[in-house]
Every structure is written in structure tokens, then in C-alpha cells.
Amino acid sequence: MDSWWQNKYDVDPDFLKTFISWEKQKLTAKEQVYQLILQDHPSTILNCGCGCGYDYLYFKNILDVHKASWSGIEISDFMVNECLRAKIPITKGSITEMPFTNNHYDTVMAYDVFEHLEDFESGLLEMLRVARRSVYINFFKPPKNSTETFKIGRHVHVNDKVVDRMEKVVLNSSKSIKENPAWRRGFTRGCFYQHWNKQYIERLLCNNNTIAKFEWIYIEKDILLKITKKSSKHILLVGYGNWGRIWEKTILDSIHKLYMIIDPAVLGNSMTDVDYNQFDVAVIVTPINTHLDLARKLIEHKKDVLIEKPGTRSIEDIQTLKTLNHISKVNCNIGYVLVYLDCIKDLKQINTSWTRADFQRSNGGIIQQDCNVLYDLLCHDLALAYYLFQTYPTIIQTMGSKDEIRCILEFGSCTCHFYCSQIDTVKKSNFNLISETDSFRYDDRTKKALVNGNTKSYHVMPLQTELDRLCTGMVAADLDFGIVIHHILYDIDLNIYQS
């Protein structure tokens, strides 16, 4: 795929020579942008849509002083060849699909690029994926008396011969482009303008869980959007069974770094091999009888910790951790991963009083000798119900065994039915909520929700969200939450025994 001006609009090749002179003229204005970027002391910088790479030549001295390595990516064969001729580090590729691994560059920037994109979100998400620490995108200042839009420059100056052709291309754009709420087009003689809606941009940023903060910076004729990603943490993983391997993949796919995996049985190492100065966060996914001692040691060393559900063997043990944490004041999370489902944000925004709920969970008839349905399966749905309704339940009815449980609990005005089994051969992981005006059904196997008859898909994995929340101190299932769930589990266990 070549550049848009070569393939789509048949622009006169002489334009490309003119473009080079424009690039040189803009270098003075870009200097302020580079000064801001270098304040963050990046080791590596990627310039998306770098053109002929004059940034590299013009700012090489200042980049060398800050020991920052510069690279460019450009889609135009003409521009790439110019860079290669001048021995400028360049990669051929598109900003919407870059051939780099996650978190490959400290800083990723785009200057006078987004006016060429039909889809703002694709370019933004790809920059965030490749950036380890920060993203910089420039915009022209908005027109006078406008606070809602940013005018993102000219697509291209064209000669009179192709004006009509360009206008026809715009009018015949695909339906998805014409209905895109993010932008509107204006066409003037010889120029193609595009406006991005500021509120749309900010919504995209607020809904992205890799972003720590963003800010608009005014620089002469430009508005610079600076996006700071959440900082990377070094993580100790304790336990390397099936769940430990899932956690390993989650950490490796995140912005965070895996410091070490400890598992005496599988890897032959132990906590004595750990240097507590080399990691920030620990994830414990070992047998439950080891949780208390492991968590106690980590909390004493003032490390944030996630303990796999239900936390500890008893209410007394988890109370012990809470008492200890009053001194250390670290973030402790109990691994009730369902409260981090992406659909929960939408569910909580529905302003209704749920009256009925149904939670179903089965592992498909796979019998696990060490599995207790109450403490290993039902605990997830009880935690989700408590998180949604924020009230201690009243037990209406319970029946069950080690392998299967059915119970009815009232969380305030909502009657909740629970079914969990490890002998049911049909795999289930879903819940339904109903009120007089609304309905919400979610199936975790398909990652789809049916909201008042409308289907919505979700793609963010809850384990990743749980990890990010732990690393940023925004846990949803802390020790107090874990104590409440322990009490509910104990009450159900006692009720089943008595019945």
C-alpha cells in the first residue's frame, strides 16, 4: 500500500518535491515538541509518518545529548527511499498497523499525520500499543469561536485538474466513513479539511485502561495532545500451575514486566531466591493453605499483592492480613476476577432496580478432586452479586454437595438464583438480571451481552483489568471485600450442613 496522495488522488508528482520544502519549514516549530518529549528522558522515540526524516537530521545533536534513539515509520515509497538515501533509520509501514511488538518504543509521536487517517481510533490505539511510556499527537488550533473541534490541517494542496475528482471521492466515501461521528469534512478550492471532535477524542482516551492521564498543550499554531501511559511494574508470580500459566501470559501481554516465577514443585525454587528490591507487585496463585504465610511476608515487605480467591482458608486468616496491612498500607486484592468484567461498567450505568437475577456456572463436567464448588466456583458469582448490589444477602434456600450447589439469596430487593456444578456436562458461565423496565444477560464464553434486546461484544480481558487496577492502586476486591465474601460463604456452608 502506497501513500494516499499517490494512490487515491493522483496528485502531481511535483507535489512531492514541494512537500519536502514544507517539511524543512516546519522543523523550527517542531523543536518545541521535541523539547517537551525529551523532558521525559525517553531512550527510544518513534516518529509515525516521518516523511523524509528531516527531524532526524535536524535534531540529531539534541537527541544525542539526551541519549535518545530516533526511528521513523512511513508508508510512502518515495519518502522511505529519501530516508534510505540519507541513511535515516526508517521502517516502511502504516500507523494503523505497525510491525513492532507491544511497548517497543518509550515515546511514539505523530506530527501532521492524523489529518490523513479516516479512522482516528485505529491510529491512536496502534500508537498506544507500540508506546511504552507516552504518545504525542499534534493538532492545529481550532477555528475562532470554536471549542468543540480541532482543525487538523490540510490533506493536500492539489492542482485544479484533480479538485473535482477529490470532491467526488469524498461524496462517494463508504458508509462507515460518512457515518463516523468523529469527524466532518469541509472542502475548499485546492484543500481538503478534516475536523476531529474534541469530546470524541477524550471519550476514547477515558475508556482506554492503558492510559494514566492526558493533557492538551498549546504551542504556537499547534495544540499538542500528550498521553501518558500507566507506568510499568515488575511483578513476582508465585505459583506455576494451570492458573499460574494463565497469569504468566497475562503479565507478558501487558505493559508490566515479569520479574520471576516461584514454584518449588515445578521450578525447584523458593521465596528465599527472591530479591524484594527487584519487584513492585506479587500475584499468589498457589494452594490456599500457603496463602497466609506468603501474603504476610509480602505485605511485611510493603509489596502490593493479589491473592487468588477466596484469599485464605478462614475469616480469621484474612482478618490477620487486614490487621497487618493497617501498618504496611499496601494494595491487597482478592482474585474475584468477575468484578473486573468489561460489561460491569455498562451494567452499573443502567438506572434501574433489579428484581431478579440468575447466575450459572459449570466447568463442563471436568471433575477436579481438589475443587470445592462453594469455595472455588460459587464464590465468583457471590462476589459479583455483592459488588453489584453492595448489601449483605439474606439466605432464602440452599441445597447441594461438594460437586453441585443451588441456592437463592436476596440482595436487598433483588432475588438472586445461583447454580454451580462440576458434574454438569454443559459448560456455563453466564448471568441474567431483570427489572420491570430492563434486562441484561451476559455470557462469559462468548464475551457478549444482550442489553434490552441489543447485542454488545466485549474484548478487554478481566484478568488484564484486574492486573492494571492492582498496579495503579484501584482494586475493587480488597481485604474488606474478601472478608464479606468469606462470611457469605460460611453462612451458605453452614446452611447446607444444617439442612
N, C-alpha and C positions, 0 to 999 in steps of 0.2 A: 504493500500500500504506500503510495507516494503522498506528498503534501496536498492539502485541499486545494491550494491555488493552482497546482499543476493538473490535477485530475478532474476537479469538479467545475472549475470556472474558466478554463482555457485562457488564463491570464498571459499576456505577452511576456515572453522570457526576459525582455528588457527590464520588467518589473523586478526581477530577482536581483539585478545589479543595483537598482535603486534601493532595494531593501537593505543591502549591505551598508549603504551610506547611512540609512536611518539607524541601523544598529550602532554604528560608531557614534552618532549624535546622542544616543540615549545613555551612553556609558557614564557621563557625568552625573545624571540623575540616579543611576543605579548605585553609585558609590555609597549613598546614604543607606541604601538597603543592605549592602554588604557590611557596612559598619555595624548595623543592628544585628545582623546574623552572627558576625564574629564576636559580639559581646557574649554569646552563649558558648564560645570556645569549642565549636564543632571540630572533630578530626576529619570528617568527610562531608562534602557538600555535593548534591546532585542538582544540576540546573536543567529543568524539563523544558523542552522547546528552546534549546540554547542557540538556535540559529547557526551562524558561522563561528560561534565560540569566542567572540571578541572579549567576553567577560574574562575568560581565562588569561588572555594576553594582557589585557588592561590592568587586571587586579592581581596578577601573579605575584608581584612583590609583597603586597599586603597579605595575601594568602600564605606566602612562605613565612612571613614574620609570625603569623598566628599558627603555623604548622598545620594548616588546613588543606587537605587534598581535594581538588575540584575535578568533577566529571560532568559531562553533558550527555543528554539524550535528545535526539532529533529525528523526526520522521521523514524529512525531505532528503532525497538522494543528493540534490545539489548542495544543501547545507552540510551534510555529512562529508561529502567529498572536499568541501572547503576546509573543514576541520582536519581531515586526514592530511591534506596538503600542508597545513600549518603545524602538524604534529600536535594537535589539541586532543586530549582524551575524550573520545566520543563513542556512544553506542547508538546504533540505528534502532529505533523503536518508537512506539506511541505512548503518550502519557496515560492513556486509558488501559494499557496492557504492557507494563514494563517487564523486561526479562531479568528481574532482580529478586532475590529472596526477601522474606519479611525482615523489616528493621535493618536493611542493608546499609543505609546512609544515616549519619547523625541528623543532617538537615536536608530537606528537599524543598526547592524553590521553583516558582514559575512566574516569569515576568512577561507580560503582554502575550499570554498564551490562551487564557480561558475564553477570550472572545472567539476563538476558533473551534470551540467544543459545542456540540449540540446537546451534550448531557453533562451538566456541571458535576453531578453526583459521582459519575464514573471516574472522572479525573481526580476529584477530591479524595475518594476512597482509595484509589491506587497510590496517590501521594502519601496518604496516611499509612498505608500498608508498608511502603518502602522506607518511610522515615522512622528512625529510632527515637528522635527527641522532638523535632519541631518541623513545621511546614510554613512557608511564606508564599502568599499569593497577592499580586498587585491588582488594583482596580483604578480606573480613572475616577476623579472626584465626580460626585453626582451633579446633574444639571442644577441650575439655580432654582430655589424654592422646592427642591425635591429631597425628601428624607427617606424615601422608600426604595429607591433604586440606585444602583451604581452603573454608570455608563462605561462599558468595558470596550472602549476603543473601536478601531476600525478593523473589519475583517481584511479589507484590501482596497487600495486605490485601483481603479480599473479604467481602461480606456472606453470611449463611447461605444465601441463595437460590441462590447460584452455586457453593457448595462442592462439591456432588455433580457438577455439570456439569464443574468443573475436574478433579476426580479422574477422571471418565470420559474426558476429553480426554487426560490423561496415560496412562491404561491403554491407550487406543486409538492411541497415537502410532505413527508409521510405523516400519517395521522398522529402517531405517537409524538412526533416533534411539534406539530401545530398545537396539540392539546397540552403540551408541557407547561404547567403553571409557573415554572421558574423564570421564564423569560418571555419577552415580547420583542418584536423586531420593528425597526424603522428603516426606511430606505430613502437615501438622498442621492442626488446625481453623483455617481462615481464612488460612493461609500456605502458600506453595509454595516449597520449599527446593531448592537445587541445590548439589552439591559437585563441584569440579573436582580431579582428581588432580594433585598437585604433580609427580610424576615424569613424567606425560604432558606437562605444560606444559614442563618442562625438556628433554624429548626434542625437542619441536617447536622450541625455541629453539636447541638444539645442532645441529640438522640444517638450519638456515637460514643460508645463506652470506652474508647481508647484515648479520648481527649480529656486532659486535665483542665485546660482553660483556653480561651481565645480572646483576642483583643484587636481593635481597629486602630491603626497608627496612621496619622496624616503626615504625608511627606510631599511638599510642593504640589505637583499636579496629580499625585497619586494618593490612593488610600491603600495601605498595606494591611492585609489580614495575616496576623501571626497566630498560629495554632501550636500550643504546647501539648505534647502527648504525656500520658501518665508515665511517671518515672519507672524505670526497670528495677525490679527487686531480685535478689539472689535467694533461691528457695531450696530448702532442705526437704527432701521427700523421705519419710520414714515408713517403710513397708513396700514390698515389691511383688505382691500377689496380683490377682486379676485387676482389682480396683487401683492398685498402685501403678500398674502399667497404663491404665487409662489416664491417671493423673500425670504420669510422665509425659504422655503425648500432649495433654492439655498445656502443660508448662512449656514444652518445647515449641508449641504453636503460638505462644503468647509473646508479649514484649519482654517477659521476665526471663531470668537465667536460672537453669537448674544447677545448683551448687554440688549436690551429692545425693546419692540414694543409699539409704542404710537398710539392710535386711540381713540379720545374722544367718538365717536359714538358707536364703537364696544366694546372697552375695558374700557371706562369710565375714562381714564387717560388723561394727557396733558403734554405739554413740561415743565410745572412747576415741574413735577416729575423727570425730567432728571438731573443727575449729570454730568456736562460736562467734569469732570476729569476722567470719567469711560469708555469713548469710544473714538475711533480714527476717525471713518468714519460714515457718515449718508447717508441713502437711503430714498429719499422722493417719495412716491407713493400715494399722497393724491390728491383731486380735484385741478385742475390747479389754481383756484383763491386763493389757500393757499400757492402756491409755493414760491412766492416772499418773504413773511414775514418769512416763515420757513427757506428758504435758507439764507436770510440776517442774521438771528440770528445765524445760524450755522457757516457761514463764519466769522462773527464778533468774534466768539469763536475759530477761526482758526481750524475748522474741515473740512477735506476733505468731499465732498458731491456729491452725484449723484441725479440729479433732473429728474424725469420722463419726457419724451418728451411731448410737444416741449419746455419744460423748464418753460416758463412763458406765460402770456396771450398776451404780446405785446413785440415789439422790444425794447421799452423804458424800460420795466421792466428788460429785460435781460442785457441791457446796464448798468442799475443801479447796477446789481450784478457784472458786469465786473469792473466797477469803484471801487466798494468796495473791490474786490479781488486784485486790484493793491496794496492795503495796506496789506491785510492778506496773500496773496500769497499762497493759498491752492489749492488743485486739485479739480476742478469742472468739472463734466461730465454731459452732457445731454444724457438721456437714449435712444439713437438711437442704439438699440441692434444689428441691422443687420450689422453694420460696424465691429462687432466682430465675424461674422460667420467664422468658421474654414476654409471654402473654399476660403475666400478672399485672404489668403496668397498665395495659388496656383494660383488664378486668376491674381494677380499682378505680378507673375513671368513669365507670358506668354508675350513674347516680340512681341506685335503686335499693330496695330492701329485699334481699334474697330470702325466700321462704323454704326452699327445698334444695338439697344438694346430694349428689351421688358420687362416691369415689370408688373406683375399681382398680385392683392391681393383682396381676398374676404373672409369675415368671415362666409360664408355658409348660408347667408340669415337670420342670427340672428339679429333682429332689436334691437338696443340699443338707447333709447331715448336721452341719453347724448353723443352719438357718432357723431362726425363730420368727414366725410370721409376724408376731406382735412387735418385736423389737427391731426386726430387720426390714419389714415391708410396710406394715400399717403405720409405723412411726412417721414415715414420709407424708402420708395423707393427713394424719392428725396435725403435723406441723404446718402443712399448707392451710388447713381449715382454721387453725388458731391464728395464723398470720393474717388470714383474710378477715376474720370476724373479731379478733382481739378481745375475746372473752372466754372465761373458763367454762367448759361444757358441763352439761348435766347428762348423766348416762341414763338412757331410756331402756335399752335392751342389749344384751351381749350373748353370744354363743360361739363356741369354737374350740380349737385344739392347737397343738404345736404347728400343724400344717395348714389350717384354714380358720378364718375368723370372719364373722358377720356381726356388726353392731350398729346401733342407732344412738346418736348423741345430738343433743340440742345445744347449739352455739347461739345463745340469745334467742332471737325469733326464727332462726333457721334450723330446720330439722335435717341432719346430715346422716346419710346411709353409707356405711363403709363395708367393703368386701375385699379381703386379701387372701390369696391362696398360693401354695407352691405345688398343689396337686391338680389344679385346673390346667388342662392341656391347651387352652386358648390363652395366648399371651395378651395381657391387658395392662394398660396404663393410661387411664383417662378420668376426667371428672366433668360433671354437669352441674350447673347452677340455674335455678329458675325463680322468677318472681312473677307478680301479676302482670308486669309490662315487658320483661326482658328475659332472655335466655342466653346462656354461654356454655358451650361444650368444647372441651379441648382433648385431643388425642396426642399423647406424647410420642407415639410410634410414628405418626405421620407429620408431627410438628405443625398441625393445622387446628384452627379454632373455627367454630361456627357461632357467630355472634348475631343474634336476632335474624338468623337465616342467611347471613352473609359469611362466606369463607375467607379466612385470612391465614397466610402462611408465616411461620417464624423461622429464622435462620440462626440466631445467636444461641450458642450452646450455653445452658445454665451453669455448667461447671466452669466455663471461662469467665462468666459474670461473677460467680462466687469467688474465684481467684482474684479478679480485679478489685472486687469490693473489699476483700481481706487486705490486699496490698495498699489500698487507699484509706483504710480505717472506716469503711462504711458498711459494716457487717449487718445483716438482717437477723441472723440467728445467733445471738451472743449467749453467754453463760446463763443469764437470767431466762432467756427464751428456752434454753435447754433444760433448765430446772422445771419449768412449767410443763414441758412435754414429758419429762420423766414422771411427774405427778399424774398426768393423764394416763400414761401407760400403766403405772402402778394401779390406779383405780380400775382400769379395764381388766387387768390381770387378776386382781382380787375379785372383781365381779364375776368373771368367768369361773374362777375356782369355787366360789360360793354357790354358783348355780349348777 
